[in-house]
C-alpha cells in the first residue's frame, strides 16, 4: 500500500476535519483515532499525528476571516480562534 504524501495542503484539509471533531468533543488522540476511519479509511496514525503537529504550529484559516490553532493541554486538544 502506498503512503499518503504529507503535504501542507493535505495537513490543512485534515486539520479542518479535525477541528469539527474537536468541537464535537472528540478531543484526545485516541478519540480522534477512532473517528478517523469514518472520514477516510486510508488515514492512519501517521497522518493524524502529522496533522495535529501541523495544527499546533501553524495558524490555519477557517471561513473567511477566522484563524485557529490547536492547543495541546495534557492529553486533550483544544483550539484557539483569532
C-alpha positions in Angstrom: 0.0 0.0 0.0 1.3 3.4 -0.9 1.9 6.0 1.8 0.0 9.3 1.5 2.2 12.3 0.9 2.2 14.6 3.9 2.0 17.9 2.1 0.9 21.2 3.7 -2.3 21.2 1.7 -3.2 17.7 2.9 -2.5 18.7 6.5 -4.6 21.8 6.2 -7.6 19.9 4.9 -7.2 17.2 7.6 -7.0 19.9 10.2 -10.3 21.3 9.1 -11.9 17.9 9.6 -10.2 17.5 13.0 -11.4 21.0 14.1 -15.0 19.8 13.6 -14.3 16.7 15.6 -12.7 18.6 18.4 -15.7 20.9 18.5 -17.9 17.8 18.9 -15.9 16.6 21.9 -13.5 14.1 20.3 -10.5 16.0 21.8 -8.0 13.3 22.6 -5.7 11.4 20.2 -7.5 8.1 20.7 -11.0 9.5 20.2 -9.8 11.2 17.0 -8.1 7.9 16.0 -11.5 6.1 16.3 -13.3 8.7 14.3 -10.6 9.0 11.5 -11.6 5.9 9.5 -15.1 7.3 9.2 -13.6 10.4 7.4 -11.3 8.3 5.1 -10.3 4.7 5.6 -6.7 5.4 4.2 -5.8 7.6 7.1 -3.8 6.2 10.0 -1.8 7.3 13.0 0.9 8.7 10.8 -1.4 11.1 9.1 -3.2 12.0 12.3 -0.1 12.9 14.1 1.3 15.0 11.3 -1.9 17.0 11.0 -2.1 17.6 14.8 1.5 18.7 14.9 0.9 21.0 11.9 -2.2 22.4 13.6 -0.3 23.1 16.8 2.5 25.0 14.9 0.6 27.0 12.2 -2.3 29.4 12.3 -4.9 27.9 9.9 -7.7 29.7 8.1 -11.3 28.8 8.9 -14.0 30.5 7.0 -13.4 33.9 5.5 -11.6 35.8 8.3 -11.2 33.4 11.3 -7.9 31.8 12.0 -7.4 29.0 14.5 -4.6 27.0 16.1 -4.7 23.7 18.0 -3.5 23.8 21.6 -2.4 20.6 23.5 -3.1 20.7 27.2 -2.1 17.4 28.9 -3.7 14.8 26.6 -6.6 16.9 25.3 -6.6 19.1 22.2 -8.5 22.4 22.1 -8.4 25.3 19.6 -7.9 29.0 19.8 -9.7 31.3 17.3 -8.4 34.7 16.4 
